[in-house]
């Protein structure tokens, strides 16, 4: 009897976590639109299979994509089964959303490479070991087998041109022009939903808000073929913007990639550490897996003493840890503390390249500090260089230089080839002696 009561309590708790996932997602500010919120909530009271698609137009996803990855992961942690789809087939066509003109079509070889890379990244964040919890698929497996005649007879007949033109995803491109290739994209994505509904029992699709037209097209295709009472729904996540209106995940150097070889964990950490106070807590809700209680505690501590940057430190550490592991996050903190202390001479070669490689300037032959500042762009003239040096605002490998004629070169360089120059508090230049 006691065992049966315990089993019932565990099952009720399990069902409660599944059903309450929508309340948590709303708290975190993750959901923009529902096809039918009441129906979505009713579906999620029991275990559902939920899918999201990822575009292999590049060999790595970026920090902005992580919002959708983490959304899938939240559903999985709540007890639902997820299907992560990589668009190996639709990637050959190109999604017109967010584009002002036709995209250049990638070669089959490049798409195959990108698809494999995206799959590898998804495997890092989603539990795919148990197919009852998660499955990874490529839509090339079924779209690649679809003949033109079957495409038109089995699916195209369900889409009126007027209906397709009414979708914002197409309307936004009509003035500039859109090819039939990209125009047909929404049909292909609709086929994905229909196929996954039958092959994997998918009842719900999620995607970015710019995908609303594609998602609802898939919903309607299923209901036209299988009947209006078919239990399927869609919802979209919000476009994540910073408080200044810019897209999240974009730095001055461009996208912040999830591939550590393209964007180092340190760069991710620094980007997040430097967000505004408002964004720090908002992004903790969106991207971290801290509980609601933990986030509220961080928020209270943060706003009680904003100068301590508790929110930014927590955000930067948690996301870097989730993306690249605890060791990488700890290392990022260590590097940040090293730079703050000015003890740059303790950095090894890989750390120097990781932190300052994007600022690297190649120089051949010895230079005075005055000439070097002008050559690397740290000063506009020798007169300005002198002002910086005599004003105690120039550090070379962590040490102040006060003489304009100080000679620099390979001798005395870090690891025999690097000289790190800091002008002021935040302007760094890495000299690589050839």
N, C-alpha and C positions, 0 to 999 in steps of 0.2 A: 504493500500500500504506500509506504513512505517513498519507495523508488518511483512509483507512478506519479506521486505528487511532485517529486523533484523533476521528473521528466517533463511534466506539464508546465512547471515554473520556468524551466530552461527554454521550452518551446515558446512560451508566452514572451519571454525576454527577447528571444531571437526574432519573433514576429514584430515585436515592438521596435527593435532596432531597424528592421527593414522598413516598417511603415513610417517611422519618425525621421527617416533620412531626408525627406523633403523639408521638414522644419529646420533641420540642421543646415541644409543647402541654402535655404532662404536667409538664415542668420548669417551665413558666410557671404551672402551677396553673389551667389553663383548662377542663379537661374533667371533668365530673361522672359521666356515665353513657354507656355504649355499649349498643346492642342486642346486639352481639357483637364484642368488641374484636379477636379474631383475624380475623374476616371483614372488619372495618373496615381493619385493617392490610393485609390481602391486596388489598383493593380499591385502596387508596392506593398500591400499588406501581406502578400505571399511572395515567395521567391520567384523572381522574373529573370529573363535573359535580356540584357541590354547591350546595344552595340553603338560604337562610334567609329567613324572612318578617319584615316590619316593620309594626307597627300604626300607622295614620294617625289615631289618636284625638286627636293634638295636631299643631300646625303645625311643631313642631320636636322632634327627638330630644334626649335629654339625655346627660350624661356616662356614666351607667350603661349606656345603649344602646351606647356606643362599644366595649364589650367584645365584643359580637357582630359589630359592623362590622369591628373589627380582626381578629377570628377569620376572617371571610371573606377579608379582605385577606391574611392569612398563608397561607391555602390557595392564593390566587391567585399570590402570590409564589413558592410552592413548585412552581408549574407546573400547578395544577388550574384548571379552568374553574368559574366561580361564576355563580349566578343569584340576584340580589337581588329579592325579591318585596315589593311594597307592597300591603297588604291593602285595596285600593279596594273589594272586594266584601265580605270578611269584616268590614271596618271598619263596615259598615252593620248588622252583627249584634251584635258585641261579644263579646270573649273573656271567659268567666266566671272565668278563673284570677286569683287574687290579689284578687278582689273579694268583698265581704261582701254586696252587694246588686246588683240590676240596674242597669246603667249607663244613663244617658240617651242615647238614640239621636241621633246627629248628623244634620243635614239633608244631602241629597245635595250641595248647594252647598258646605257646610263640609267635607264629606269630600273633594270634588274639590279644594278649595283645599289641604287638608292633604296629600293624596296627592301633588300637584305639589311641595309644599314638601319632603316627605320624599325624593322622587325626586331633587330638586336637591341635597340634602345627601349622599345616597349617591354621587352622581356625583363629589363632591369627594374621596372616599376610595377608590373602587374604579375600576379601569381598565375602562371600558366602550366604549372606542373600537374595540377589536377584538372582535367577537362570539365569537371563538374563545377569548377570555380571560374575558369577562364580559358578562352580559345583565341588563337591568333590566325587570321586568314588573309589571303590576297584575292581580290575580286577578279584577277586575271584568270583564276581557275575556272570560273563559269562564264565571264564575259568573253574570254578568249575563245570559247567553244561555240559562241552564239553566231549563227549565220545572219546575213542581212535580211533574208526572207523571214526567218524566225523572229528577228528583232521587230520587223514591221508588223507581221501578222499577230504575234503573241503579245506584244506590248505597245507598239506605236499606235495601234487602233484605239487605245484607251486615253490618248492624249490629244485634245483639240489644240490647234495652233493658237486660237484665241486664249485658251486657258494658259498655255505656256508663255504667251506674250504678257499676260497679266502679272507674272511673277516679277518681283522687284529685281531679282538676280539677273533677269533678262532685260527688263525695261531700262535699267541703268546703262545698258550697252547699245541700245538701239540707235542713238544719235551717232555714236562713233562707228557703229557697225559691228555685227557679230556673224561669224560663219555658222553654217549648219552643224559643223563639227562641235563647236562649243554650245550651240543652241540645244543639241541633243544630250548634253551632259546630265540634265535633270532626269531624263528618262533612264539613263544608265544607273544613276544613283538610286532611282526608284526600284529598278530591277534588283539592286543589291538588297534593299530592305525586304522585298518580296521573297528573294531566294533565301535569305537568312531566317526569315519568319518560318519558312517551311523546312529548311535543312537543319536549323539549330534551335527552333522554337523562340526566336527573338520576338519580343512583344513591344519593345520600346527602342527608339533611336534617339541619341543625343548628338548635338553638334554645336558649332559656333552660331551666333545669332545671324551672321551673314548667310547661313545655310538654311534659313527658315523655309524658303521656297522649295528647295530640294527635299527637305524633310517631309513637308506636307504633301508634296507630289507622291512620295513613296507611300505615305499613309493612305492616300486616296486610291493609288493603284491596287493596294491590297484589298481595300474595301470594295472596289469595283469588281475584282475577280472573285474574292472569297465571300463577299456579302457585307452589308453595312454594320452588322453586329459583331464583326471580327474584333477581338480585344487587342488593339494595337494603338499606341500613342507615341507622340514625339515631344521633346522639349529642347530648348536651346540655352546655352550658357551665355553670360554677358561678355561683351567685348571689354577686356581689362585695359583701362586707361590709367595713367598716372594723374595726380592732382593738377598737373600743368597741361592736361589734355593730350599728351603724347602717348603712343602705344607702349604698354608695358613690355619689357624685354628688349628694348632698343636703347643702345648706348650711343655715345658720340661716334664710336667706331662701327656701329651697325648692330645687327642682331647678336644676341647672346645665346650661343648654341649650347645644346646639351652635351655635345661631344667635347670632352675635356681637351682634345687635341686642337680644337678650333677656338674654344673659350675656356680658359683655365678656371679651376675652382676658386682661385684667388680673385679673378675678375668678377665672377658671379657674386662672391662674398662682398667685394667692395661696392659693386653696383647696388646691392640691397642695403648695405650699411649706410649708403648716402641718400636713401630716399627720404622724403619729408616725414615729419611726425604723423601727419594725417595718413599718409600711405603706409607707414610702418605697421600700424594696427590693422588697417584694411587688408593689406597683403598677407598678414599673419592669418587672418580669417580665410582668405581665398586659397592660399598655397600650402600652409602648414597643416600638419596632422595633430597639432596640439588640441586638447579638448576645449570646449567652450569655456569651462571654468578656468583652465590654464591661461587662455587668451585674455579673459577679463582680468585676471590677476596681473598679467603683464601690462595691460592697458592702465590699470590703476597705478602701478609702480612707475610706469613711463610718464604719465601726465603729472604725477606728484613731483617729478624731478626731470623735466625734459632734457636738461643739459647732460644727463648721464646716458642718454640715447639707449635706454633699456629695450625699447621696442625695436629699434634698428639692429641692435646686437642680437636679439633673439631671432628676429626674422632672418638675418644673414646667416646665422649659424644653422638654424633649423632647415632652411631650404638647401643650403650647400651640403648639409649632412644627408638630406633625403636624395639629392641628385647624385652625389659623388662619394658618400660614405663618411663616417665619423672621422677617420684618419685625415681625409682631405679637408674637412671642415676645421679640425684642430690645427692643421698646418696653415690654413688661411689666416686663422687668428694669430698664430705665431709670426707669420710674415707681416701682418698689420702692426703687431706690437714692435717688431724689429724696425720697421720704417718710422714708427712714432718715436722710438728712442733714438733714431739716427744712426744706429749701429749697423750700417749697411755692409761693412767689411766682413760681417759674419755670414753673409749670404753665399751659397755655393753657385756654380755656374748656371745650373738649371733654374734655380730660384731667381737669379738676376734676369734671365731671359723671360721667365714666366711673368714677372712683375713689370719689367721695363722694356721688354723686347720690342713693343710697338713704338717706342720712342727712340729706337736705336739709330745712330748716325755713324757711318763709317768714315774714319779719318786716317790719313797716312802721313807719318812724320810728326816730330814733336811740334807743339804749339804753345804759345803763351796763353794764359787763361783769358786775356783780353781778346786775342785773335780767335780763340776757340769759341768763346761765347757768341761772337758774331757769326762764325762759320756754321754753327749748329742751330742758329736761329733763336738763341736765348737772349740776344741783344740785337738792336737794329743798327748800332754803330759802335765804334770803339769808345766814343765819348759816353754812351749809355752803359757800355760794359764797365768802364771805369767807375761810374756812379754806383752800379750794382756791387762791384767788388769792394770799393772803399766804404760802402754803406753796410758792410757785413751781411749782405743778403745772398752770398754765394757760398755753397758748400761743395767740396770735392771729396767724394768717398766718405761723407759724413763729417769732414773737417772743414772749418771755415778757412777761406783764402782771402787775404786782405791786401796782397800785393799784385798789381795788375801785370807785372812781368813774370809771375810765377810760371815756370816751364813745366809742361805736362807731356807725357808720352807713355810708351809701353812700360818703361821703368817706373815702378811704383803703382802700376795699374792692378786692379783686382784680377787675380788669376792670370796676370800677364797680358791681359787684353781689354779689360773693361775699366772705364772711368765713369762714375756716376756723378752727375752735376745736378745740384738742386739750386734753383733760383727762387728766392722767396719761400713760401710755405708749401706750395703745391705744384710748382713747375719743375718736372724732372726731365733730364736728358741723359741718355746712355750713349757714351762714346765707345765705339769698337775700333781699336787700333789695328789697322791692317798690317 
